[in-house]
Amino acid sequence: MNAEALARVRALTERRLDADEWRAALAVPIAAQEMEENRALVRWFRRRYPTPLERLAYVRRAYRRWTANAPRQ
């Protein structure tokens, strides 16, 4: 990702919403297809990592991987 695209993504993800924008975002219902896709991902994850200990171990590994590859500010 180039520096300009990274700056745009960072600006979008780090922006602050006021209370009205927050309420408006929460008022938008999740589409049935999106809900089913989310449920399918959760089912897969729970089958792949069936215990809380395995899930936590995965998240710790993933976090190290994500932070190791994150662009420096």
Distance bins in CASP14 RR format, pairs under 12 A and 6 or more apart:
PFRMAT RR
TARGET T0000
AUTHOR 0000-0000-0000
RMODE 2
METHOD distances of the structure
MODEL  1
1 7 0 0 0 0 1 0 0 0 0 0 0
1 8 0 0 0 0 1 0 0 0 0 0 0
1 9 1 0 0 1 0 0 0 0 0 0 0
1 10 0 0 0 0 0 1 0 0 0 0 0
1 69 0 0 0 0 0 1 0 0 0 0 0
1 70 0 0 0 0 0 1 0 0 0 0 0
1 71 1 0 0 1 0 0 0 0 0 0 0
2 8 0 0 0 0 1 0 0 0 0 0 0
2 9 0 0 0 0 0 1 0 0 0 0 0
2 71 0 0 0 0 0 1 0 0 0 0 0
3 9 0 0 0 0 0 1 0 0 0 0 0
3 10 0 0 0 0 0 1 0 0 0 0 0
3 71 0 0 0 0 1 0 0 0 0 0 0
3 72 0 0 0 0 0 1 0 0 0 0 0
3 73 0 0 0 0 0 1 0 0 0 0 0
4 10 0 0 0 0 0 1 0 0 0 0 0
4 11 0 0 0 0 0 1 0 0 0 0 0
5 11 0 0 0 0 0 1 0 0 0 0 0
5 12 0 0 0 0 0 1 0 0 0 0 0
5 71 0 0 0 0 0 1 0 0 0 0 0
6 12 0 0 0 0 0 1 0 0 0 0 0
6 13 0 0 0 0 0 1 0 0 0 0 0
6 14 0 0 0 0 0 1 0 0 0 0 0
6 70 0 0 0 0 0 1 0 0 0 0 0
6 71 1 0 0 1 0 0 0 0 0 0 0
6 72 0 0 0 0 0 1 0 0 0 0 0
6 73 0 0 0 0 1 0 0 0 0 0 0
7 13 0 0 0 0 0 1 0 0 0 0 0
7 14 0 0 0 0 0 1 0 0 0 0 0
7 71 0 0 0 0 0 1 0 0 0 0 0
7 73 0 0 0 0 0 1 0 0 0 0 0
8 14 0 0 0 0 0 1 0 0 0 0 0
8 15 0 0 0 0 0 1 0 0 0 0 0
9 15 0 0 0 0 0 1 0 0 0 0 0
9 71 0 0 0 0 0 1 0 0 0 0 0
10 70 0 0 0 0 0 1 0 0 0 0 0
10 71 0 0 0 0 1 0 0 0 0 0 0
10 73 0 0 0 0 1 0 0 0 0 0 0
14 73 0 0 0 0 0 1 0 0 0 0 0
15 21 0 0 0 0 1 0 0 0 0 0 0
15 22 0 0 0 0 0 1 0 0 0 0 0
16 22 0 0 0 0 1 0 0 0 0 0 0
17 23 0 0 0 0 1 0 0 0 0 0 0
17 24 0 0 0 0 1 0 0 0 0 0 0
17 25 1 0 0 1 0 0 0 0 0 0 0
17 26 0 0 0 0 0 1 0 0 0 0 0
18 24 0 0 0 0 1 0 0 0 0 0 0
18 25 0 0 0 0 0 1 0 0 0 0 0
19 25 0 0 0 0 0 1 0 0 0 0 0
19 26 0 0 0 0 0 1 0 0 0 0 0
20 26 0 0 0 0 0 1 0 0 0 0 0
20 27 0 0 0 0 0 1 0 0 0 0 0
21 27 0 0 0 0 0 1 0 0 0 0 0
21 28 0 0 0 0 0 1 0 0 0 0 0
22 28 0 0 0 0 0 1 0 0 0 0 0
28 34 0 0 0 0 0 1 0 0 0 0 0
29 35 0 0 0 0 1 0 0 0 0 0 0
30 36 0 0 0 0 1 0 0 0 0 0 0
30 37 0 0 0 0 0 1 0 0 0 0 0
30 38 1 0 0 1 0 0 0 0 0 0 0
30 39 0 0 0 0 0 1 0 0 0 0 0
31 37 0 0 0 0 1 0 0 0 0 0 0
31 38 0 0 0 0 0 1 0 0 0 0 0
32 38 0 0 0 0 0 1 0 0 0 0 0
32 39 0 0 0 0 0 1 0 0 0 0 0
33 39 0 0 0 0 0 1 0 0 0 0 0
33 40 0 0 0 0 0 1 0 0 0 0 0
34 40 0 0 0 0 0 1 0 0 0 0 0
34 41 0 0 0 0 0 1 0 0 0 0 0
35 41 0 0 0 0 0 1 0 0 0 0 0
35 42 0 0 0 0 0 1 0 0 0 0 0
36 42 0 0 0 0 0 1 0 0 0 0 0
36 43 0 0 0 0 0 1 0 0 0 0 0
37 43 0 0 0 0 0 1 0 0 0 0 0
37 44 0 0 0 0 0 1 0 0 0 0 0
38 44 0 0 0 0 0 1 0 0 0 0 0
38 45 0 0 0 0 0 1 0 0 0 0 0
39 45 0 0 0 0 0 1 0 0 0 0 0
39 46 0 0 0 0 0 1 0 0 0 0 0
40 46 0 0 0 0 0 1 0 0 0 0 0
40 47 0 0 0 0 0 1 0 0 0 0 0
41 47 0 0 0 0 0 1 0 0 0 0 0
41 48 0 0 0 0 0 1 0 0 0 0 0
42 48 0 0 0 0 0 1 0 0 0 0 0
42 49 0 0 0 0 0 1 0 0 0 0 0
42 55 0 0 0 0 0 1 0 0 0 0 0
43 49 0 0 0 0 0 1 0 0 0 0 0
43 50 0 0 0 0 0 1 0 0 0 0 0
44 50 0 0 0 0 0 1 0 0 0 0 0
45 54 0 0 0 0 0 1 0 0 0 0 0
45 55 1 0 0 1 0 0 0 0 0 0 0
45 58 0 0 0 0 1 0 0 0 0 0 0
45 59 0 0 0 0 0 1 0 0 0 0 0
45 62 0 0 0 0 0 1 0 0 0 0 0
46 52 0 0 0 0 0 1 0 0 0 0 0
46 54 0 0 0 0 1 0 0 0 0 0 0
46 55 0 0 0 0 1 0 0 0 0 0 0
46 58 0 0 0 0 0 1 0 0 0 0 0
47 54 0 0 0 0 0 1 0 0 0 0 0
47 55 0 0 0 0 0 1 0 0 0 0 0
48 54 0 0 0 0 1 0 0 0 0 0 0
48 55 0 0 0 0 1 0 0 0 0 0 0
48 57 0 0 0 0 0 1 0 0 0 0 0
48 58 0 0 0 0 1 0 0 0 0 0 0
49 55 1 0 1 0 0 0 0 0 0 0 0
49 56 0 0 0 0 1 0 0 0 0 0 0
49 57 1 0 0 1 0 0 0 0 0 0 0
49 58 1 0 1 0 0 0 0 0 0 0 0
49 59 0 0 0 0 1 0 0 0 0 0 0
49 60 0 0 0 0 0 1 0 0 0 0 0
49 61 0 0 0 0 0 1 0 0 0 0 0
49 62 0 0 0 0 0 1 0 0 0 0 0
50 58 0 0 0 0 0 1 0 0 0 0 0
51 57 0 0 0 0 1 0 0 0 0 0 0
51 58 0 0 0 0 0 1 0 0 0 0 0
52 58 0 0 0 0 0 1 0 0 0 0 0
52 59 0 0 0 0 0 1 0 0 0 0 0
53 59 0 0 0 0 0 1 0 0 0 0 0
53 60 0 0 0 0 0 1 0 0 0 0 0
54 60 0 0 0 0 0 1 0 0 0 0 0
54 61 0 0 0 0 0 1 0 0 0 0 0
55 61 0 0 0 0 0 1 0 0 0 0 0
55 62 0 0 0 0 0 1 0 0 0 0 0
56 62 0 0 0 0 0 1 0 0 0 0 0
56 63 0 0 0 0 0 1 0 0 0 0 0
57 63 0 0 0 0 0 1 0 0 0 0 0
57 64 0 0 0 0 0 1 0 0 0 0 0
58 64 0 0 0 0 0 1 0 0 0 0 0
58 65 0 0 0 0 0 1 0 0 0 0 0
59 65 0 0 0 0 0 1 0 0 0 0 0
59 66 0 0 0 0 0 1 0 0 0 0 0
60 66 0 0 0 0 0 1 0 0 0 0 0
60 67 0 0 0 0 0 1 0 0 0 0 0
61 67 0 0 0 0 0 1 0 0 0 0 0
61 68 0 0 0 0 0 1 0 0 0 0 0
62 68 0 0 0 0 0 1 0 0 0 0 0
62 69 0 0 0 0 0 1 0 0 0 0 0
63 69 0 0 0 0 0 1 0 0 0 0 0
63 70 0 0 0 0 0 1 0 0 0 0 0
64 70 0 0 0 0 0 1 0 0 0 0 0
END
